[in-house]
Amino acid sequence: MIKKYFFLFSLLISSLSFNAQQPADSLELSKKILIGITPTPPFVMQENGQYAGLSIDSWELINEEMGMDYEFKEYSSLAELLNGIENKEVDFSINPVTVTDSRMKRMDFSQPYFISHTGVAKRSESQIFNYLANLFSWNFISAILILLAVIFIFGFLVWIFERKKNAEEFGTGTRGILQGFWRSAVTMTTVGYGDKSPRTTGGRVIALIWMFMAIIIISSLTAGIASSLTVQTMNDEINSVQDLSKFNITSVESSSAQELLSLYNIDHSKVANEKQGIKRLENEETKLFVYDEPILRYEIKRSGLEDEIEILPKTLKKDYYAYSFPKDSELVDEINPVLISVLKTMEWNSIMSKYE
């Protein structure tokens, strides 16, 4: 009996000793790793039948040290990729996924490897075209109509007093009213031809009041007209996320840009990727396309649309790209130290320079 227990005890010790000698991550690293991706130039793209891009290059640098056996699983859109990660269809993704509060509740992230911004793209417009469009805007036309109405009222009042005692200058009927309008306009513009001048007391009182009022009115209306010519341009300036609510907006479904728009309750259309968004801009189906700035710039340049589409200089927020993992993945702790080490190398700086 004692020999039996001794044998079992020896077997247990041997088993523990064998397990202790095995690396904790040996099982994790020995199997083939499935990496989820979706085309997102310049980070993930296909060249000559092979995957390439900044994210692909970063992973190859990391795997030089880790030596993992892996293969890529391609998804057709960012939304499908994120669902695949969350549902553990893949082990992780090297796509440029922005770290957000909502995403951190659904998945884990590595150390960020790229800092980006959420940008806004729009069709380029001629300044002359904008000026002409504003010149014929309702704001401008309404200011002119108000000015003409005020001139007419004071011209009519002067004509009321002058039509009988000064008929040779102001006349009667429609002709006299038009003469009063002419005199009122000449007074407002301070041209002062002197061909029409009131002779009655009432006419002169009205003329005197009009002279002083004209100074104030012409100044105010001039400012109003100038404002009407520039207000549209001012409205086109986007200084915050809330300013986007005035426009027809498009963004990529499930992107951090789309999350931002939803957070601020800004109505917007959704597309599957950046190509569709740029196409909507090109076809004037949307006014603004909100998405990750480096991806926007690359797609605009790739499509040869630099003269037609521009990215506004002001960005909406800063983005941090990281590898994304299913919740509680053990691979995070395996990859993070190597990723941090790679980010400090000259090889990484060289890769970054290729995509600047």
C-alpha positions as CSV (number, residue, x, y, z in Angstrom):
1,M,0.0,0.0,0.0
2,I,2.8,2.4,0.9
3,K,4.6,1.6,-2.4
4,K,1.3,2.3,-4.2
5,Y,1.0,5.8,-2.6
6,F,4.6,6.5,-3.2
7,F,4.2,5.6,-6.9
8,L,1.2,8.0,-7.3
9,F,3.0,10.7,-5.4
10,S,6.1,10.3,-7.7
11,L,3.9,10.5,-10.8
12,L,2.2,13.7,-9.6
13,I,5.6,15.3,-8.9
14,S,6.8,14.3,-12.3
15,S,3.7,15.7,-14.0
16,L,4.0,19.1,-12.1
17,S,7.7,19.3,-13.0
18,F,7.0,18.7,-16.7
19,N,4.3,21.4,-16.8
20,A,6.5,23.8,-15.0
21,Q,9.2,23.4,-17.6
22,Q,6.7,24.4,-20.4
23,P,6.3,28.1,-21.3
24,A,3.0,29.5,-20.3
25,D,2.3,30.7,-23.8
26,S,3.5,27.6,-25.6
27,L,0.0,26.4,-26.5
28,E,-1.0,29.8,-27.6
29,L,1.9,30.3,-29.9
30,S,2.0,26.8,-31.3
31,K,-1.4,27.0,-33.0
32,K,-2.1,28.9,-36.2
33,I,-3.3,32.4,-35.4
34,L,-6.3,33.8,-37.3
35,I,-5.9,37.6,-37.9
36,G,-9.0,39.5,-39.1
37,I,-8.5,42.3,-41.6
38,T,-10.5,44.5,-44.0
39,P,-9.0,46.6,-46.8
40,T,-8.2,50.0,-45.3
41,P,-5.5,51.8,-47.4
42,P,-2.8,52.7,-46.7
43,F,-2.9,50.5,-43.6
44,V,-4.2,47.3,-45.1
45,M,-4.4,46.8,-48.9
46,Q,-3.6,44.3,-51.6
47,E,-0.6,44.7,-54.0
48,N,0.1,42.1,-56.6
49,G,-2.1,39.6,-54.8
50,Q,-0.3,40.1,-51.5
51,Y,-1.4,42.1,-48.4
52,A,0.6,45.3,-47.8
53,G,0.3,48.5,-45.9
54,L,1.5,50.1,-42.7
55,S,-0.4,47.7,-40.4
56,I,0.8,44.7,-42.3
57,D,4.4,45.9,-42.1
58,S,4.0,46.5,-38.4
59,W,2.8,43.0,-37.8
60,E,5.6,41.5,-39.8
61,L,8.1,43.3,-37.7
62,I,6.4,42.0,-34.5
63,N,6.2,38.5,-35.8
64,E,9.9,38.4,-36.7
65,E,10.4,38.2,-32.9
66,M,7.3,36.1,-32.0
67,G,7.5,33.6,-34.8
68,M,3.7,32.9,-34.9
69,D,2.1,30.7,-37.5
70,Y,-0.8,32.9,-38.8
71,E,-3.2,33.5,-41.7
72,F,-5.5,36.4,-42.5
73,K,-9.2,36.3,-42.6
74,E,-10.6,39.1,-44.7
75,Y,-13.9,40.8,-44.0
76,S,-15.8,43.0,-46.4
77,S,-16.4,46.0,-44.1
78,L,-15.2,47.4,-40.8
79,A,-18.6,46.6,-39.2
80,E,-18.2,42.9,-40.1
81,L,-14.6,42.9,-38.8
82,L,-15.5,44.4,-35.4
83,N,-18.4,41.9,-35.0
84,G,-16.0,39.1,-35.9
85,I,-13.5,40.2,-33.3
86,E,-16.2,40.5,-30.6
87,N,-17.7,37.1,-31.5
88,K,-14.2,35.5,-31.4
89,E,-14.2,34.5,-35.0
90,V,-10.6,35.6,-35.2
91,D,-7.8,35.8,-32.6
92,F,-7.2,39.5,-33.2
93,S,-7.0,42.2,-35.8
94,I,-4.2,44.4,-37.0
95,N,-6.5,46.9,-38.8
96,P,-6.3,50.5,-37.7
97,V,-9.1,50.4,-35.2
98,T,-9.6,53.5,-33.0
99,V,-9.7,53.0,-29.3
100,T,-13.0,54.3,-28.0
101,D,-14.9,54.0,-24.7
102,S,-17.7,52.0,-26.3
103,R,-15.3,49.6,-28.0
104,M,-13.3,49.0,-24.8
105,K,-16.5,47.5,-23.4
106,R,-16.7,45.0,-26.2
107,M,-13.0,44.1,-26.9
108,D,-9.5,44.6,-25.7
109,F,-6.7,46.7,-27.3
110,S,-3.0,46.7,-27.6
111,Q,-0.6,49.6,-27.1
112,P,-1.6,52.3,-29.8
113,Y,0.8,52.2,-32.7
114,F,-0.5,55.2,-34.7
115,I,-1.9,58.6,-33.8
116,S,-4.5,60.0,-36.2
117,H,-7.4,62.5,-36.4
118,T,-11.0,62.4,-37.5
119,G,-11.2,64.7,-40.6
120,V,-13.8,66.2,-42.8
121,A,-13.7,66.1,-46.6
122,K,-15.7,68.2,-48.9
123,R,-15.8,69.2,-52.6
124,S,-13.6,72.1,-53.5
125,E,-15.5,75.2,-54.5
126,S,-14.4,78.3,-56.3
127,Q,-14.4,81.5,-54.2
128,I,-15.8,83.4,-57.1
129,F,-18.6,80.9,-57.4
130,N,-19.3,81.2,-53.6
131,Y,-19.4,85.0,-53.9
132,L,-21.8,85.0,-56.8
133,A,-24.0,82.5,-55.1
134,N,-24.1,84.7,-52.0
135,L,-24.8,87.7,-54.1
136,F,-28.0,86.2,-55.3
137,S,-28.9,84.7,-51.9
138,W,-32.2,85.6,-50.2
139,N,-30.3,87.4,-47.4
140,F,-28.7,89.8,-49.9
141,I,-31.9,90.3,-52.0
142,S,-34.0,91.0,-48.8
143,A,-31.5,93.6,-47.6
144,I,-31.7,95.4,-51.0
145,L,-35.6,95.2,-50.9
146,I,-35.6,96.7,-47.4
147,L,-33.3,99.6,-48.5
148,L,-35.5,100.4,-51.5
149,A,-38.7,100.3,-49.3
150,V,-37.2,102.8,-46.9
151,I,-36.1,105.1,-49.7
152,F,-39.5,104.9,-51.2
153,I,-41.3,105.8,-48.0
154,F,-39.3,108.9,-47.3
155,G,-39.5,109.9,-51.0
156,F,-43.3,109.5,-50.9
157,L,-43.6,111.6,-47.7
158,V,-41.7,114.4,-49.3
159,W,-43.8,114.2,-52.4
160,I,-47.0,114.4,-50.2
161,F,-45.9,117.9,-49.1
162,E,-44.4,119.1,-52.3
163,R,-46.8,117.8,-55.0
164,K,-48.9,121.0,-55.1
165,K,-46.6,123.9,-54.1
166,N,-43.5,122.5,-56.0
167,A,-45.2,120.7,-58.9
168,E,-42.5,121.7,-61.4
169,E,-39.8,119.6,-59.5
170,F,-41.9,116.8,-58.0
171,G,-44.9,116.7,-60.3
172,T,-48.1,114.9,-59.7
173,G,-49.3,111.3,-59.9
174,T,-46.9,108.4,-60.6
175,R,-44.3,110.7,-62.1
176,G,-44.2,112.8,-58.9
177,I,-43.8,109.8,-56.7
178,L,-40.9,108.6,-58.8
179,Q,-39.3,112.1,-58.5
180,G,-39.7,111.8,-54.7
181,F,-38.0,108.4,-54.8
182,W,-35.2,109.9,-56.8
183,R,-34.7,112.7,-54.4
184,S,-34.7,110.4,-51.4
185,A,-32.1,108.1,-53.1
186,V,-29.8,111.0,-54.0
187,T,-30.0,112.3,-50.4
188,M,-29.2,108.8,-48.9
189,T,-26.2,108.4,-51.1
190,T,-25.0,112.0,-50.3
191,V,-24.6,112.7,-54.1
192,G,-26.7,115.8,-53.8
193,Y,-27.4,116.9,-57.4
194,G,-29.6,119.7,-56.2
195,D,-32.1,119.2,-58.9
196,K,-34.8,118.4,-56.4
197,S,-35.2,120.4,-53.2
198,P,-38.3,120.7,-50.9
199,R,-39.8,124.2,-50.5
200,T,-42.6,123.6,-48.0
201,T,-42.0,123.4,-44.3
202,G,-43.4,119.9,-44.0
203,G,-41.2,118.8,-46.9
204,R,-38.1,120.2,-45.4
205,V,-38.8,118.7,-42.0
206,I,-39.2,115.3,-43.6
207,A,-36.0,115.9,-45.6
208,L,-34.1,116.9,-42.5
209,I,-35.3,113.8,-40.6
210,W,-34.4,111.7,-43.6
211,M,-30.9,113.1,-43.8
212,F,-30.0,112.1,-40.3
213,M,-31.8,108.8,-40.5
214,A,-30.1,108.0,-43.8
215,I,-26.7,108.1,-42.2
216,I,-27.7,105.5,-39.7
217,I,-29.8,103.4,-42.1
218,I,-27.2,103.3,-44.9
219,S,-24.5,102.3,-42.4
220,S,-26.7,99.5,-41.0
221,L,-27.9,98.2,-44.3
222,T,-24.4,98.4,-45.8
223,A,-23.2,96.1,-42.9
224,G,-26.2,93.9,-43.5
225,I,-25.5,93.6,-47.2
226,A,-21.8,92.9,-46.5
227,S,-22.9,90.3,-44.0
228,S,-25.2,88.6,-46.4
229,L,-22.3,88.2,-48.8
230,T,-20.1,86.6,-46.2
231,V,-22.6,84.7,-44.0
232,Q,-22.7,81.6,-46.2
233,T,-18.9,81.4,-46.1
234,M,-18.9,81.7,-42.3
235,N,-21.5,79.0,-42.1
236,D,-19.3,76.7,-44.1
237,E,-16.6,77.0,-41.5
238,I,-16.7,74.0,-39.1
239,N,-15.2,74.7,-35.7
240,S,-16.8,71.9,-33.7
241,V,-18.8,68.7,-34.0
242,Q,-22.0,70.6,-33.5
243,D,-21.4,72.7,-36.6
244,L,-21.8,69.5,-38.7
245,S,-25.6,69.5,-38.0
246,K,-26.1,72.1,-40.7
247,F,-24.9,69.8,-43.5
248,N,-25.7,66.6,-45.2
249,I,-23.1,64.2,-43.6
250,T,-21.8,60.7,-44.6
251,S,-19.5,58.5,-42.6
252,V,-18.3,54.8,-42.5
253,E,-20.5,52.5,-40.6
254,S,-19.2,51.4,-37.2
255,S,-16.2,53.8,-37.5
256,S,-15.2,56.0,-34.6
257,A,-16.2,59.0,-36.7
258,Q,-19.7,57.5,-37.0
259,E,-19.8,56.9,-33.2
260,L,-18.9,60.6,-32.7
261,L,-21.8,61.7,-35.0
262,S,-24.2,59.4,-33.2
263,L,-23.0,60.7,-29.8
264,Y,-23.9,64.3,-30.8
265,N,-27.2,63.2,-32.4
266,I,-26.1,64.4,-35.8
267,D,-28.1,62.9,-38.7
268,H,-25.9,61.2,-41.2
269,S,-25.8,58.6,-43.9
270,K,-23.6,55.4,-43.6
271,V,-21.4,53.7,-46.2
272,A,-19.4,50.5,-45.9
273,N,-15.9,52.0,-46.7
274,E,-14.0,55.1,-47.6
275,K,-14.3,54.5,-51.4
276,Q,-18.1,54.7,-51.2
277,G,-17.9,57.9,-49.1
278,I,-15.5,59.6,-51.6
279,K,-17.8,58.5,-54.4
280,R,-20.8,60.1,-52.8
281,L,-18.8,63.4,-52.5
282,E,-17.7,63.2,-56.1
283,N,-21.3,62.7,-57.2
284,E,-22.5,65.5,-54.9
285,E,-24.7,63.0,-53.0
286,T,-23.4,64.4,-49.7
287,K,-21.9,67.7,-48.6
288,L,-19.3,66.3,-46.1
289,F,-17.6,63.0,-45.6
290,V,-16.4,62.5,-42.0
291,Y,-13.8,59.8,-41.5
292,D,-10.2,59.1,-40.4
293,E,-7.9,61.7,-41.9
294,P,-5.0,59.6,-43.2
295,I,-7.4,57.2,-44.9
296,L,-9.2,60.1,-46.5
297,R,-6.0,61.6,-47.8
298,Y,-4.8,58.4,-49.2
299,E,-8.1,57.6,-51.0
300,I,-8.4,61.1,-52.4
301,K,-4.8,60.9,-53.8
302,R,-5.3,57.4,-55.1
303,S,-8.4,58.4,-56.9
304,G,-6.7,61.5,-58.4
305,L,-9.3,63.9,-56.9
306,E,-6.9,66.3,-55.2
307,D,-8.4,69.2,-57.3
308,E,-12.0,68.2,-56.7
309,I,-12.0,67.2,-53.0
310,E,-10.3,68.8,-50.1
311,I,-9.9,68.0,-46.4
312,L,-10.7,70.8,-44.0
313,P,-7.7,72.0,-41.9
314,K,-9.6,71.7,-38.6
315,T,-10.0,68.1,-37.3
316,L,-12.8,66.9,-35.0
317,K,-10.8,64.7,-32.6
318,K,-7.6,62.7,-32.0
319,D,-7.6,59.0,-32.7
320,Y,-5.3,56.2,-31.4
321,Y,-5.0,53.1,-33.7
322,A,-4.3,49.8,-32.0
323,Y,-4.6,46.1,-32.5
324,S,-8.0,44.8,-31.4
325,F,-8.6,41.5,-29.5
326,P,-11.6,39.6,-28.3
327,K,-12.4,40.4,-24.7
328,D,-10.0,38.8,-22.1
329,S,-7.6,37.5,-24.9
330,E,-4.3,36.2,-23.5
331,L,-2.6,37.4,-26.7
332,V,-2.8,41.0,-25.6
333,D,-0.1,40.4,-23.0
334,E,2.0,38.4,-25.5
335,I,2.0,41.0,-28.2
336,N,2.0,44.3,-26.3
337,P,5.7,44.1,-25.1
338,V,6.9,43.2,-28.6
339,L,4.8,46.0,-30.2
340,I,6.2,48.6,-27.7
341,S,9.7,47.4,-28.5
342,V,9.1,47.6,-32.3
343,L,7.7,51.2,-32.0
344,K,11.2,52.3,-30.8
345,T,13.1,50.8,-33.7
346,M,14.6,52.5,-36.8
347,E,12.8,49.9,-38.9
348,W,9.4,51.3,-37.7
349,N,10.5,54.9,-38.4
350,S,11.4,53.8,-41.9
351,I,8.0,52.1,-42.4
352,M,6.2,55.3,-41.2
353,S,8.2,57.4,-43.6
354,K,6.9,55.4,-46.6
355,Y,3.3,56.4,-45.8
356,E,3.8,60.0,-44.9
